[in-house]
Amino acid sequence: MAGREYDLVLFGATGFTGGLTAEYLAAHVPVGCRWALAGRDRGRLEAVRDRLAVTQPAARDLPLLHADATEPDSVRAVARSARVVLTTVGPYALYGEPLVAACAAAGTDYLDLTGEPEFVDQMFLRHNDLAKRTGARLVHACGFDSIPHDLGAYFTVQQLPEDVPITVEGHVRGSGTISGGTFYSALTAASRGRQSLVTARTRRAADPPPANRRIRTGGAPKRAGGRWAIPLATIDPQIVGRSAAALSRYGPDFTYRHYASVKHLATVAVAGTGIAALVVLAQIPPARRWLLSHRKPGAGPSAQKRARSWFRVRFVGHGGGRRVITEVSGGDPGYTETAKMLGESALCLAYDDLPATAGQVTTAAAMGNALIDRLRAAGLVFQVVHAESDVAPSRA
C-alpha cells in the first residue's frame, strides 16, 4: 500500500463511540502518523476536530473526508486513500457493507465494532475471496465484542503445553450502560433472526468449521467459582472458534465453552424476560420504531457512569496435564475500553510486524501477541491468576 495518502482513516467520528475513538487516537497516534476523520456531515466533523484540538493541538490540522455509506463512490475514495480504515458506523447490517466491499477491492485493512453475526457471515461470503487476492485484512468485532474473549482465549491457550488437546471456558461479568447506537444495532439484529439463521447456515456450508474445533454455547446453568455460569450464545464464542480454526497453537483438538457469570439465577430470569420481550417487539415495525424513539443514536452514558463501569472475563483452561486460570479485565466495556481496543487495533495493523494474513481474519489470527502487548500498555489487564497440575475438566 505504498503511496497511500493516509495511514489511518476513522469513519464515524461524529457518533458517540466514534467520538471516543477519535479522542483516543488523537492522544495516542505516533508522531508522523497521517490520519483523517471521515463522515457525511462536514459541520459535525469540524466540531469533532475542534473538540480534539482543545487537548491535542496537533488535531487542529486533521483532514476531513466526505464519506457516506449510501454513496459507494465516496467510501471507495476513502478506502483507496488509506492503509487502514476503522469504522464505528452501525448497525452494520444496514450501513456496513459498502466500506467492506471498498476495502476488499482496494487492498485496504478494515476494522469495525460489529457484534452482529449475520453481518460477519455475509461479509465472509461476499468479500473474503476478493480480500485474499488483494491482501486486505477484514477484521470484525474489534471492541468489547470480541477482543477480551478472543485474545483472552488465545492468551490462555499459550499458558498450556503445545500439541495437546485443550479445553477452555470463558466466564464474563461486568457493569455498564448501553448507548443509543448500541441499542439500535441490537434491536436491528433482533428483528433479523430468520435472515441471520439462513446466513449462518450458508456460511457453515461454504466454510465448515474443522471437526476438531468445537464451540459450545448451549446446556444447563452450572455452579462455577461460587457463581452461576449461564451458557451465552453471543458472537464472542464464534470469533474464538474462527481463531482456533486458523491457528495450530490451539492444539490438535480444541473445545471452547462461553458463559455469563451471575450471582443469582433470578438475575437471569429477569434479564431473559426483558430480552425476550424486546425480541418479540423488534419483529413488529411500529413497536420497533417506538422503542428506537426512546434511545437515539449518538447519545451514550456520561463520563461519570463510564468511570463506574467495568468488565472481567475469567478463563479456565485444561491441557497437557495443566490447569490454568487467566483473566482479562478493564474499565467501561462498551465505550471507553472499546474505543481503546479499536484504536490500538488500527495502530497495530498500521505499524506492527505481524504475520502474513488476508481475507476475513480475527484479532487473534491477525494481531495476536502484538495487540495483547499494546492493550496491556494501554491499561487492560491480561494475567494468569492460577496454574496447577490438571484436574478433570468439566463436561457440563
Salt bridges, closest charged atoms under 4 A:
ASP7 OD1 - ARG34 NH2 2.83
ASP7 OD1 - ARG83 NH1 2.95
GLU23 OE2 - ARG51 NE 3.23
GLU46 OE2 - ARG42 NE 3.15
GLU71 OE1 - HIS66 NE2 2.94
ASP73 OD1 - ARG76 NH2 2.28
GLU97 OE1 - ARG126 NH1 2.60
GLU97 OE2 - HIS127 NE2 2.85
ASP109 OD2 - ARG137 NH2 2.63
ASP112 OD2 - HIS140 ND1 2.71
GLU118 OE2 - ARG192 NH2 2.71
ASP121 OD1 - ARG203 NH1 3.07
ASP121 OD1 - ARG242 NH2 3.09
GLU169 OE1 - HIS171 NE2 2.99
GLU169 OE2 - LYS222 NZ 2.68
ASP207 OD2 - ARG203 NE 3.16
ASP236 OD1 - HIS149 ND1 3.46
ASP236 OD2 - HIS258 NE2 3.80
ASP253 OD1 - ARG214 NH2 2.23
GLU327 OE2 - ARG312 NE 3.59
GLU327 OE1 - ARG314 NH2 2.81
GLU337 OE1 - LYS340 NZ 2.87
GLU344 OE1 - ARG374 NH1 2.90
ASP352 OD2 - ARG374 NE 2.80
GLU388 OE2 - ARG323 NH1 3.03
GLU388 OE1 - HIS386 NE2 3.11
ASP390 OD1 - HIS318 ND1 2.62
